[in-house]
């Protein structure tokens, strides 16, 4: 995404957040193009948010289901 230096100044934190998500950010100042990108590629798994698991059968059943789901996720993530 290319923005003016004025827009960069106005929306610096929002634009930097977008760059952290992997979108290259460019702006021009005095005829020179600057590019802002994170040093390393963003980790998509780190941005995942935990979801509450609701299961019938009480807390024990819910805990068992959560353990089973986490075990499957670990197997899937290990393949990435």
Biopython code that builds the backbone (N, CA, C, O; Angstrom):
import numpy as np
from Bio.PDB.StructureBuilder import StructureBuilder

atoms = [
    (1, "UNK", "N", (0.856, -1.149, 0.000)),
    (1, "UNK", "CA", (0.000, 0.000, 0.000)),
    (1, "UNK", "C", (0.909, 1.220, 0.000)),
    (1, "UNK", "O", (1.897, 1.273, 0.733)),
    (2, "UNK", "N", (0.569, 2.187, -0.820)),
    (2, "UNK", "CA", (1.353, 3.410, -0.907)),
    (2, "UNK", "C", (0.530, 4.575, -0.355)),
    (2, "UNK", "O", (-0.623, 4.770, -0.739)),
    (3, "UNK", "N", (1.135, 5.342, 0.550)),
    (3, "UNK", "CA", (0.465, 6.470, 1.175)),
    (3, "UNK", "C", (1.378, 7.695, 1.113)),
    (3, "UNK", "O", (2.583, 7.587, 0.889)),
    (4, "UNK", "N", (0.773, 8.846, 1.317)),
    (4, "UNK", "CA", (1.561, 10.074, 1.390)),
    (4, "UNK", "C", (2.186, 10.185, 2.778)),
    (4, "UNK", "O", (1.746, 9.525, 3.720)),
    (5, "UNK", "N", (3.196, 11.009, 2.895)),
    (5, "UNK", "CA", (3.834, 11.204, 4.197)),
    (5, "UNK", "C", (2.844, 11.796, 5.200)),
    (5, "UNK", "O", (2.906, 11.490, 6.391)),
    (6, "UNK", "N", (1.937, 12.637, 4.722)),
    (6, "UNK", "CA", (0.923, 13.224, 5.595)),
    (6, "UNK", "C", (0.003, 12.134, 6.142)),
    (6, "UNK", "O", (-0.295, 12.111, 7.336)),
    (7, "UNK", "N", (-0.442, 11.236, 5.273)),
    (7, "UNK", "CA", (-1.310, 10.128, 5.699)),
    (7, "UNK", "C", (-0.562, 9.218, 6.677)),
    (7, "UNK", "O", (-1.145, 8.732, 7.647)),
    (8, "UNK", "N", (0.717, 8.992, 6.425)),
    (8, "UNK", "CA", (1.520, 8.173, 7.328)),
    (8, "UNK", "C", (1.570, 8.799, 8.714)),
    (8, "UNK", "O", (1.414, 8.109, 9.722)),
    (9, "UNK", "N", (1.787, 10.097, 8.760)),
    (9, "UNK", "CA", (1.840, 10.807, 10.038)),
    (9, "UNK", "C", (0.497, 10.735, 10.769)),
    (9, "UNK", "O", (0.459, 10.556, 11.987)),
    (10, "UNK", "N", (-0.590, 10.874, 10.032)),
    (10, "UNK", "CA", (-1.920, 10.874, 10.638)),
    (10, "UNK", "C", (-2.322, 9.509, 11.174)),
    (10, "UNK", "O", (-2.927, 9.407, 12.241)),
    (11, "UNK", "N", (-1.987, 8.461, 10.431)),
    (11, "UNK", "CA", (-2.454, 7.112, 10.773)),
    (11, "UNK", "C", (-1.294, 6.151, 11.039)),
    (11, "UNK", "O", (-1.375, 4.972, 10.694)),
    (12, "UNK", "N", (-0.231, 6.642, 11.641)),
    (12, "UNK", "CA", (0.990, 5.848, 11.798)),
    (12, "UNK", "C", (0.736, 4.483, 12.434)),
    (12, "UNK", "O", (1.157, 3.468, 11.880)),
    (13, "UNK", "N", (0.063, 4.434, 13.572)),
    (13, "UNK", "CA", (-0.092, 3.163, 14.279)),
    (13, "UNK", "C", (-0.992, 2.188, 13.522)),
    (13, "UNK", "O", (-0.709, 0.990, 13.500)),
    (14, "UNK", "N", (-2.054, 2.667, 12.911)),
    (14, "UNK", "CA", (-2.933, 1.794, 12.132)),
    (14, "UNK", "C", (-2.179, 1.227, 10.924)),
    (14, "UNK", "O", (-2.307, 0.044, 10.609)),
    (15, "UNK", "N", (-1.396, 2.072, 10.253)),
    (15, "UNK", "CA", (-0.644, 1.620, 9.085)),
    (15, "UNK", "C", (0.463, 0.644, 9.470)),
    (15, "UNK", "O", (0.715, -0.320, 8.747)),
    (16, "UNK", "N", (1.123, 0.879, 10.592)),
    (16, "UNK", "CA", (2.157, -0.045, 11.053)),
    (16, "UNK", "C", (1.540, -1.395, 11.413)),
    (16, "UNK", "O", (2.138, -2.438, 11.149)),
    (17, "UNK", "N", (0.347, -1.384, 12.015)),
    (17, "UNK", "CA", (-0.339, -2.649, 12.306)),
    (17, "UNK", "C", (-0.617, -3.420, 11.026)),
    (17, "UNK", "O", (-0.475, -4.643, 10.994)),
    (18, "UNK", "N", (-1.007, -2.723, 9.981)),
    (18, "UNK", "CA", (-1.250, -3.400, 8.695)),
    (18, "UNK", "C", (0.049, -3.968, 8.135)),
    (18, "UNK", "O", (0.055, -5.058, 7.564)),
    (19, "UNK", "N", (1.146, -3.236, 8.297)),
    (19, "UNK", "CA", (2.447, -3.742, 7.845)),
    (19, "UNK", "C", (2.841, -4.982, 8.641)),
    (19, "UNK", "O", (3.428, -5.913, 8.089)),
    (20, "UNK", "N", (2.524, -5.000, 9.927)),
    (20, "UNK", "CA", (2.810, -6.180, 10.749)),
    (20, "UNK", "C", (2.040, -7.398, 10.279)),
    (20, "UNK", "O", (2.491, -8.528, 10.461)),
    (21, "UNK", "N", (0.877, -7.178, 9.672)),
    (21, "UNK", "CA", (0.074, -8.280, 9.145)),
    (21, "UNK", "C", (0.596, -8.777, 7.803)),
    (21, "UNK", "O", (0.057, -9.730, 7.240)),
    (22, "UNK", "N", (1.650, -8.130, 7.285)),
    (22, "UNK", "CA", (2.272, -8.603, 6.053)),
    (22, "UNK", "C", (2.050, -7.729, 4.843)),
    (22, "UNK", "O", (2.561, -8.036, 3.767)),
    (23, "UNK", "N", (1.304, -6.649, 4.982)),
    (23, "UNK", "CA", (1.043, -5.759, 3.847)),
    (23, "UNK", "C", (2.165, -4.714, 3.761)),
    (23, "UNK", "O", (2.326, -3.913, 4.682)),
    (24, "UNK", "N", (2.941, -4.711, 2.672)),
    (24, "UNK", "CA", (4.030, -3.732, 2.550)),
    (24, "UNK", "C", (3.491, -2.303, 2.548)),
    (24, "UNK", "O", (2.451, -2.023, 1.952)),
    (25, "UNK", "N", (4.198, -1.418, 3.208)),
    (25, "UNK", "CA", (3.797, -0.023, 3.318)),
    (25, "UNK", "C", (4.858, 0.849, 2.662)),
    (25, "UNK", "O", (6.040, 0.749, 2.993)),
    (26, "UNK", "N", (4.445, 1.696, 1.743)),
    (26, "UNK", "CA", (5.368, 2.598, 1.057)),
    (26, "UNK", "C", (4.878, 4.021, 1.187)),
    (26, "UNK", "O", (3.677, 4.289, 1.146)),
    (27, "UNK", "N", (5.834, 4.942, 1.346)),
    (27, "UNK", "CA", (5.508, 6.358, 1.318)),
    (27, "UNK", "C", (6.651, 7.097, 0.649)),
    (27, "UNK", "O", (7.788, 6.624, 0.634)),
    (28, "UNK", "N", (6.342, 8.256, 0.100)),
    (28, "UNK", "CA", (7.333, 9.061, -0.605)),
    (28, "UNK", "C", (7.576, 10.342, 0.170)),
    (28, "UNK", "O", (6.642, 10.998, 0.630)),
    (29, "UNK", "N", (8.854, 10.686, 0.306)),
    (29, "UNK", "CA", (9.234, 11.930, 0.970)),
    (29, "UNK", "C", (10.387, 12.537, 0.182)),
    (29, "UNK", "O", (11.443, 11.922, 0.038)),
    (30, "UNK", "N", (10.176, 13.750, -0.327)),
    (30, "UNK", "CA", (11.171, 14.481, -1.122)),
    (30, "UNK", "C", (11.678, 13.651, -2.302)),
    (30, "UNK", "O", (12.866, 13.652, -2.624)),
    (31, "UNK", "N", (10.739, 12.942, -2.936)),
    (31, "UNK", "CA", (11.066, 12.171, -4.131)),
    (31, "UNK", "C", (11.692, 10.809, -3.868)),
    (31, "UNK", "O", (12.025, 10.093, -4.812)),
    (32, "UNK", "N", (11.857, 10.445, -2.618)),
    (32, "UNK", "CA", (12.453, 9.151, -2.267)),
    (32, "UNK", "C", (11.350, 8.244, -1.735)),
    (32, "UNK", "O", (10.573, 8.641, -0.866)),
    (33, "UNK", "N", (11.288, 7.022, -2.263)),
    (33, "UNK", "CA", (10.287, 6.053, -1.814)),
    (33, "UNK", "C", (10.871, 5.236, -0.671)),
    (33, "UNK", "O", (11.960, 4.674, -0.790)),
    (34, "UNK", "N", (10.139, 5.176, 0.434)),
    (34, "UNK", "CA", (10.520, 4.379, 1.588)),
    (34, "UNK", "C", (9.555, 3.211, 1.699)),
    (34, "UNK", "O", (8.367, 3.343, 1.403)),
    (35, "UNK", "N", (10.069, 2.081, 2.122)),
    (35, "UNK", "CA", (9.243, 0.884, 2.273)),
    (35, "UNK", "C", (9.390, 0.363, 3.699)),
    (35, "UNK", "O", (10.502, 0.220, 4.207)),
    (36, "UNK", "N", (8.262, 0.084, 4.334)),
    (36, "UNK", "CA", (8.256, -0.442, 5.696)),
    (36, "UNK", "C", (7.665, -1.841, 5.666)),
    (36, "UNK", "O", (6.532, -2.036, 5.227)),
    (37, "UNK", "N", (8.443, -2.820, 6.138)),
    (37, "UNK", "CA", (7.946, -4.175, 6.321)),
    (37, "UNK", "C", (8.611, -4.794, 7.529)),
    (37, "UNK", "O", (9.711, -4.394, 7.911)),
    (38, "UNK", "N", (7.953, -5.764, 8.130)),
    (38, "UNK", "CA", (8.553, -6.405, 9.304)),
    (38, "UNK", "C", (9.829, -7.151, 8.918)),
    (38, "UNK", "O", (9.968, -7.619, 7.787)),
    (39, "UNK", "N", (10.744, -7.255, 9.856)),
    (39, "UNK", "CA", (12.009, -7.940, 9.607)),
    (39, "UNK", "C", (11.787, -9.404, 9.237)),
    (39, "UNK", "O", (12.486, -9.952, 8.385)),
    (40, "UNK", "N", (10.806, -10.029, 9.887)),
    (40, "UNK", "CA", (10.486, -11.425, 9.578)),
    (40, "UNK", "C", (9.008, -11.515, 9.198)),
    (40, "UNK", "O", (8.209, -10.638, 9.524)),
    (41, "UNK", "N", (8.677, -12.579, 8.513)),
    (41, "UNK", "CA", (7.292, -12.781, 8.077)),
    (41, "UNK", "C", (6.381, -12.952, 9.293)),
    (41, "UNK", "O", (6.781, -13.565, 10.283)),
    (42, "UNK", "N", (5.165, -12.416, 9.227)),
    (42, "UNK", "CA", (4.251, -12.559, 10.365)),
    (42, "UNK", "C", (3.846, -14.013, 10.569)),
    (42, "UNK", "O", (3.679, -14.762, 9.607)),
    (43, "UNK", "N", (3.691, -14.397, 11.814)),
    (43, "UNK", "CA", (3.303, -15.746, 12.182)),
    (43, "UNK", "C", (1.780, -15.804, 12.294)),
    (43, "UNK", "O", (1.200, -15.244, 13.224)),
    (44, "UNK", "N", (1.144, -16.476, 11.353)),
    (44, "UNK", "CA", (-0.318, -16.534, 11.339)),
    (44, "UNK", "C", (-0.871, -17.254, 12.566)),
    (44, "UNK", "O", (-1.928, -16.881, 13.073)),
    (45, "UNK", "N", (-0.177, -18.272, 13.044)),
    (45, "UNK", "CA", (-0.668, -19.018, 14.198)),
    (45, "UNK", "C", (-0.627, -18.175, 15.465)),
    (45, "UNK", "O", (-1.449, -18.371, 16.360)),
    (46, "UNK", "N", (0.313, -17.241, 15.556)),
    (46, "UNK", "CA", (0.408, -16.400, 16.749)),
    (46, "UNK", "C", (-0.774, -15.446, 16.859)),
    (46, "UNK", "O", (-1.085, -14.961, 17.947)),
    (47, "UNK", "N", (-1.435, -15.175, 15.735)),
    (47, "UNK", "CA", (-2.568, -14.250, 15.758)),
    (47, "UNK", "C", (-3.895, -14.932, 16.059)),
    (47, "UNK", "O", (-4.921, -14.261, 16.171)),
    (48, "UNK", "N", (-3.890, -16.255, 16.190)),
    (48, "UNK", "CA", (-5.125, -16.971, 16.500)),
    (48, "UNK", "C", (-5.593, -16.625, 17.903)),
    (48, "UNK", "O", (-4.784, -16.419, 18.807)),
    (49, "UNK", "N", (-6.889, -16.565, 18.073)),
    (49, "UNK", "CA", (-7.442, -16.310, 19.397)),
    (49, "UNK", "C", (-8.132, -17.565, 19.905)),
    (49, "UNK", "O", (-8.785, -18.288, 19.153)),
    (50, "UNK", "N", (-7.974, -17.800, 21.180)),
    (50, "UNK", "CA", (-8.556, -18.992, 21.801)),
    (50, "UNK", "C", (-10.071, -18.849, 21.860)),
    (50, "UNK", "O", (-10.590, -17.779, 22.179)),
    (51, "UNK", "N", (-10.769, -19.922, 21.554)),
    (51, "UNK", "CA", (-12.227, -19.951, 21.594)),
    (51, "UNK", "C", (-12.684, -20.806, 22.765)),
    (51, "UNK", "O", (-12.062, -21.821, 23.077)),
    (52, "UNK", "N", (-13.757, -20.403, 23.405)),
    (52, "UNK", "CA", (-14.314, -21.167, 24.514)),
    (52, "UNK", "C", (-15.017, -22.409, 23.973)),
    (52, "UNK", "O", (-15.775, -22.335, 23.006)),
    (53, "UNK", "N", (-14.758, -23.539, 24.603)),
    (53, "UNK", "CA", (-15.375, -24.805, 24.200)),
    (53, "UNK", "C", (-16.550, -25.081, 25.131)),
    (53, "UNK", "O", (-16.403, -25.083, 26.353)),
    (54, "UNK", "N", (-17.707, -25.311, 24.542)),
    (54, "UNK", "CA", (-18.896, -25.626, 25.328)),
    (54, "UNK", "C", (-19.329, -27.036, 24.964)),
    (54, "UNK", "O", (-19.593, -27.339, 23.800)),
    (55, "UNK", "N", (-19.399, -27.888, 25.966)),
    (55, "UNK", "CA", (-19.805, -29.269, 25.719)),
    (55, "UNK", "C", (-20.860, -29.669, 26.747)),
    (55, "UNK", "O", (-20.832, -29.222, 27.894)),
    (56, "UNK", "N", (-21.788, -30.520, 26.313)),
    (56, "UNK", "CA", (-22.780, -31.022, 27.254)),
    (56, "UNK", "C", (-22.145, -32.115, 28.087)),
    (56, "UNK", "O", (-21.254, -32.815, 27.606)),
    (57, "UNK", "N", (-22.570, -32.274, 29.293)),
    (57, "UNK", "CA", (-22.030, -33.328, 30.142)),
    (57, "UNK", "C", (-21.184, -32.799, 31.279)),
    (57, "UNK", "O", (-20.549, -33.578, 31.988)),
    (58, "UNK", "N", (-21.163, -31.507, 31.466)),
    (58, "UNK", "CA", (-20.442, -30.940, 32.602)),
    (58, "UNK", "C", (-19.007, -30.571, 32.291)),
    (58, "UNK", "O", (-18.537, -30.686, 31.159)),
    (59, "UNK", "N", (-18.328, -30.124, 33.333)),
    (59, "UNK", "CA", (-16.958, -29.634, 33.180)),
    (59, "UNK", "C", (-15.987, -30.735, 32.794)),
    (59, "UNK", "O", (-15.045, -30.477, 32.044)),
    (60, "UNK", "N", (-16.182, -31.947, 33.277)),
    (60, "UNK", "CA", (-15.276, -33.053, 32.952)),
    (60, "UNK", "C", (-15.317, -33.356, 31.463)),
    (60, "UNK", "O", (-14.275, -33.535, 30.832)),
    (61, "UNK", "N", (-16.518, -33.413, 30.902)),
    (61, "UNK", "CA", (-16.655, -33.675, 29.469)),
    (61, "UNK", "C", (-16.055, -32.526, 28.664)),
    (61, "UNK", "O", (-15.431, -32.750, 27.627)),
    (62, "UNK", "N", (-16.241, -31.307, 29.139)),
    (62, "UNK", "CA", (-15.693, -30.135, 28.445)),
    (62, "UNK", "C", (-14.162, -30.179, 28.458)),
    (62, "UNK", "O", (-13.526, -29.886, 27.446)),
    (63, "UNK", "N", (-13.573, -30.542, 29.597)),
    (63, "UNK", "CA", (-12.117, -30.630, 29.708)),
    (63, "UNK", "C", (-11.575, -31.722, 28.786)),
    (63, "UNK", "O", (-10.553, -31.525, 28.128)),
    (64, "UNK", "N", (-12.256, -32.875, 28.734)),
    (64, "UNK", "CA", (-11.822, -33.969, 27.855)),
    (64, "UNK", "C", (-11.882, -33.547, 26.388)),
    (64, "UNK", "O", (-10.965, -33.827, 25.616)),
    (65, "UNK", "N", (-12.964, -32.875, 26.013)),
    (65, "UNK", "CA", (-13.112, -32.418, 24.640)),
    (65, "UNK", "C", (-12.021, -31.408, 24.292)),
    (65, "UNK", "O", (-11.458, -31.461, 23.199)),
    (66, "UNK", "N", (-11.721, -30.503, 25.195)),
    (66, "UNK", "CA", (-10.680, -29.506, 24.957)),
    (66, "UNK", "C", (-9.320, -30.166, 24.784)),
    (66, "UNK", "O", (-8.563, -29.784, 23.892)),
    (67, "UNK", "N", (-8.992, -31.153, 25.622)),
    (67, "UNK", "CA", (-7.720, -31.877, 25.494)),
    (67, "UNK", "C", (-7.629, -32.576, 24.144)),
    (67, "UNK", "O", (-6.587, -32.538, 23.489)),
    (68, "UNK", "N", (-8.723, -33.217, 23.726)),
    (68, "UNK", "CA", (-8.749, -33.911, 22.440)),
    (68, "UNK", "C", (-8.543, -32.934, 21.283)),
    (68, "UNK", "O", (-7.790, -33.211, 20.350)),
    (69, "UNK", "N", (-9.217, -31.796, 21.357)),
    (69, "UNK", "CA", (-9.086, -30.793, 20.291)),
    (69, "UNK", "C", (-7.665, -30.240, 20.243)),
    (69, "UNK", "O", (-7.103, -30.093, 19.158)),
    (70, "UNK", "N", (-7.079, -29.934, 21.387)),
    (70, "UNK", "CA", (-5.712, -29.405, 21.424)),
    (70, "UNK", "C", (-4.717, -30.415, 20.876)),
    (70, "UNK", "O", (-3.764, -30.029, 20.199)),
    (71, "UNK", "N", (-4.917, -31.705, 21.155)),
    (71, "UNK", "CA", (-4.034, -32.741, 20.629)),
    (71, "UNK", "C", (-4.102, -32.764, 19.100)),
    (71, "UNK", "O", (-3.072, -32.889, 18.438)),
    (72, "UNK", "N", (-5.298, -32.646, 18.541)),
    (72, "UNK", "CA", (-5.457, -32.614, 17.087)),
    (72, "UNK", "C", (-4.812, -31.363, 16.483)),
    (72, "UNK", "O", (-4.174, -31.434, 15.433)),
    (73, "UNK", "N", (-4.981, -30.225, 17.149)),
    (73, "UNK", "CA", (-4.365, -28.980, 16.651)),
    (73, "UNK", "C", (-2.848, -29.104, 16.637)),
    (73, "UNK", "O", (-2.193, -28.674, 15.688)),
    (74, "UNK", "N", (-2.292, -29.694, 17.692)),
    (74, "UNK", "CA", (-0.840, -29.858, 17.765)),
    (74, "UNK", "C", (-0.334, -30.707, 16.606)),
    (74, "UNK", "O", (0.706, -30.407, 16.019)),
    (75, "UNK", "N", (-1.070, -31.769, 16.274)),
    (75, "UNK", "CA", (-0.683, -32.615, 15.133)),
    (75, "UNK", "C", (-0.744, -31.800, 13.829)),
    (75, "UNK", "O", (0.167, -31.877, 13.004)),
    (76, "UNK", "N", (-1.814, -31.027, 13.652)),
    (76, "UNK", "CA", (-1.957, -30.215, 12.457)),
    (76, "UNK", "C", (-0.865, -29.168, 12.358)),
    (76, "UNK", "O", (-0.297, -28.964, 11.285)),
    (77, "UNK", "N", (-0.562, -28.501, 13.470)),
    (77, "UNK", "CA", (0.448, -27.440, 13.480)),
    (77, "UNK", "C", (1.838, -27.999, 13.246)),
    (77, "UNK", "O", (2.691, -27.331, 12.661)),
    (78, "UNK", "N", (2.070, -29.226, 13.702)),
    (78, "UNK", "CA", (3.385, -29.842, 13.520)),
    (78, "UNK", "C", (3.664, -30.096, 12.035)),
    (78, "UNK", "O", (4.821, -30.167, 11.621)),
    (79, "UNK", "N", (2.611, -30.230, 11.247)),
    (79, "UNK", "CA", (2.769, -30.480, 9.819)),
    (79, "UNK", "C", (3.073, -29.221, 9.030)),
    (79, "UNK", "O", (3.491, -29.309, 7.875)),
    (80, "UNK", "N", (2.872, -28.038, 9.629)),
    (80, "UNK", "CA", (3.105, -26.778, 8.907)),
    (80, "UNK", "C", (4.549, -26.472, 8.716)),
    (80, "UNK", "O", (4.891, -25.446, 8.127)),
]
sb = StructureBuilder()
sb.init_structure("model")
sb.init_model(0)
sb.init_chain("A")
sb.init_seg("    ")
for serial, (resi, resn, name, xyz) in enumerate(atoms, 1):
    if name == "N":
        sb.init_residue(resn, " ", resi, " ")
    sb.init_atom(name, np.array(xyz, "f"), 0.0, 1.0, " ", f" {name:<3s}", serial, name[0])
structure = sb.get_structure()
